[in-house]
Amino acid sequence: MKRKKNKDERGARAYAIPPALSAPCIELSGNRELLIEGSKGVLEYSTELIRVNTVGIVITVSGRGLNLRCISESALVIDGFITSLAFDA
Protein backbone atom coordinates (compact mmCIF):
# COMPACT_ATOMS: atom_id res chain seq x y z
CA MET A 1 0.00 0.00 0.00
CA LYS A 2 1.40 3.38 -1.04
CA ARG A 3 1.53 6.14 1.50
CA LYS A 4 0.41 9.59 0.42
CA LYS A 5 3.05 12.28 0.90
CA ASN A 6 1.87 15.17 2.98
CA LYS A 7 2.14 18.81 1.95
CA ASP A 8 5.32 19.40 4.03
CA GLU A 9 7.22 16.55 2.34
CA ARG A 10 6.30 17.80 -1.14
CA GLY A 11 7.22 21.41 -0.26
CA ALA A 12 10.62 20.50 1.20
CA ARG A 13 11.58 18.67 -1.98
CA ALA A 14 10.41 21.55 -4.20
CA TYR A 15 12.69 24.05 -2.46
CA ALA A 16 15.77 21.84 -2.11
CA ILE A 17 19.04 23.51 -3.14
CA PRO A 18 21.02 21.54 -5.73
CA PRO A 19 24.29 20.15 -4.28
CA ALA A 20 26.45 22.07 -6.78
CA LEU A 21 25.06 25.40 -5.55
CA SER A 22 25.11 24.65 -1.83
CA ALA A 23 27.23 26.54 0.66
CA PRO A 24 29.85 24.86 2.84
CA CYS A 25 28.59 23.05 5.92
CA ILE A 26 29.97 24.52 9.15
CA GLU A 27 29.56 22.87 12.55
CA LEU A 28 30.81 24.69 15.63
CA SER A 29 31.08 22.77 18.92
CA GLY A 30 31.17 25.43 21.61
CA ASN A 31 34.21 27.61 21.03
CA ARG A 32 36.71 24.74 20.95
CA GLU A 33 36.11 22.83 17.70
CA LEU A 34 35.00 23.72 14.17
CA LEU A 35 34.21 21.35 11.30
CA ILE A 36 34.13 22.76 7.77
CA GLU A 37 32.84 20.49 4.99
CA GLY A 38 33.32 21.68 1.43
CA SER A 39 36.79 23.16 1.85
CA LYS A 40 38.94 23.77 -1.22
CA GLY A 41 42.18 24.40 0.67
CA VAL A 42 43.89 26.35 3.43
CA LEU A 43 44.97 29.85 2.41
CA GLU A 44 46.67 30.92 5.65
CA TYR A 45 47.63 29.04 8.80
CA SER A 46 48.96 30.13 12.19
CA THR A 47 48.04 29.48 15.81
CA GLU A 48 45.98 32.70 15.85
CA LEU A 49 44.43 32.78 12.34
CA ILE A 50 43.31 30.16 9.81
CA ARG A 51 41.79 31.11 6.45
CA VAL A 52 39.94 28.39 4.51
CA ASN A 53 38.83 28.61 0.88
CA THR A 54 35.41 27.09 0.09
CA VAL A 55 32.99 27.34 -2.81
CA GLY A 56 32.44 31.09 -3.26
CA ILE A 57 33.47 32.10 0.26
CA VAL A 58 36.58 32.40 2.42
CA ILE A 59 36.15 31.51 6.09
CA THR A 60 38.51 33.20 8.54
CA VAL A 61 38.85 31.63 11.98
CA SER A 62 40.54 33.70 14.72
CA GLY A 63 41.55 32.57 18.17
CA ARG A 64 44.36 31.21 20.35
CA GLY A 65 46.16 27.90 20.02
CA LEU A 66 44.41 27.06 16.75
CA ASN A 67 45.35 23.74 15.19
CA LEU A 68 44.31 21.85 12.05
CA ARG A 69 43.53 18.58 13.76
CA CYS A 70 42.20 16.70 10.74
CA ILE A 71 42.23 17.58 7.04
CA SER A 72 40.91 15.65 4.06
CA GLU A 73 40.15 16.38 0.43
CA SER A 74 36.92 18.25 1.21
CA ALA A 75 36.71 18.74 4.98
CA LEU A 76 38.79 19.87 7.93
CA VAL A 77 38.59 20.18 11.69
CA ILE A 78 40.05 23.13 13.58
CA ASP A 79 40.48 23.03 17.33
CA GLY A 80 41.72 25.54 19.89
CA PHE A 81 40.11 28.56 21.53
CA ILE A 82 37.95 30.08 18.75
CA THR A 83 37.11 33.76 19.29
CA SER A 84 35.59 34.73 15.92
CA LEU A 85 34.49 33.57 12.48
CA ALA A 86 34.38 35.84 9.43
CA PHE A 87 32.95 35.14 5.98
CA ASP A 88 34.28 36.95 2.90
CA ALA A 89 32.81 36.55 -0.57
N, C-alpha and C positions, 0 to 999 in steps of 0.2 A: 504494500500500500504506500503510495506516494504521499509525502507530507507537503502541505502547502506552505510556501515561504511567506512569512509575514512582511508587512510594509517596511519595517526596520532593516531586515536582511536585504531586501531588494534595493533600498536607498543607499545602504553602505557600499554595496557593490557598484552602484552607478557613480558614486563620487570618489572611487578609489583612485589614487595617484599612481600612474605607471611607474615601475621600478626605475627606469632610466631617468626619470625626472625628479626622483625623490631626493630629499636632503639627507645629509649624514645622520646617523642615529647616535645620540649622545646620552650616556647614562652616568650620572654623578651620584656617588655613594658618600653622603655627608660632604665633608671638605677634604677627604683623604684619598679618594680614588676616582678616576675618570676613565670611562671606556668610550672610545670613538670608533664607530664602524663606518666604513666608507672612506678611509683615509687614502690619500694618493702619495703621501710621503711627508717626511719631517723637514721643514724649512730652516728651523733654528732650534738649537738645544743647549740649555744650560740648567743649572740647579734652581734658577729663579724664573726662567722663561722658556716655554716650549711653544713653537708655532707649527701647526699641522695644516697641510694643504688637503682639502677635500673637494668634492664636485661643486664648483662655483663659490666656495667660501673658504676663508682661512680662519682657523680657530687659534686664538692666542690664549695660552694658559699661564697665569702668573702665580707665584707662590714662593715657598721656601722648601729646600730639600727635594725638589722635583726629580723624578726618575722615570725613565721609560722602562717599565717592568716587563712588558711583553709587547712584541711587535710582529705582525704578520703582513701578508700581502695587502690586506684591506682593512685591518683593524689594529688598534693599539690600546694599551692600558698605561695610564700615567698615575703614579702615586706620589705622595708627599703632602705638604700642607698647602692646599689650593686656596688662594685668596681671591682670584677673579678669573672670569672667562670673557673674552671679547670675540666678536664675529665681524670679519671684514669681507665685503664682497669683492 
